[in-house]
């Protein structure tokens, strides 16, 4: 007895639906992974800046000339330099900028425009934003930094600086 062979050897509708569902689940998982990784780098950058701000304040209250500088390298990454420790390299996946007191416009940090923060040793509050002179010394600008913004796409994380107390707060 000979069995009848099915000449219709394609995929059934159910098999195709299962494959499409599996591919959809994998795609969603990959997109969540990519988004969480970039968000993690952004949060890590904010944490590094926050830690450096805290440590610079402690150093400024115990030593007279502690400062912290955020600048951009030629490869697009950012670096935190301090007067008391080695450099900390930050991600190049984010954009870092700052706002001056009374001005809502975010000033981007670039290779030609760094942000140098110092503290007033007598009060513990922030001193005005500094600029680096040709002889590598620092001079005041008369303007105070109000916030530091770390942006990735449409998401921005903000570190608010409180001029009088020298404290800061990280916000989403």
Secondary structure, DSSP 4 states (H G I P E B T S, - for coil): --PPPP---S--HHHHHHHHHHHHHHHHHHHHHHHHHHHHHHHHHHHHHHHHHHHHHHHHHHSTT-EEEEEE-TTS-EEEEESSS--EE--SSSEEEEEETT--SPEEP-SS--EEEEB-TTT-SBPPPEEE-TTS-EEE-S--EEEEEEEETTEEEEEEEETTTTEEEEE-
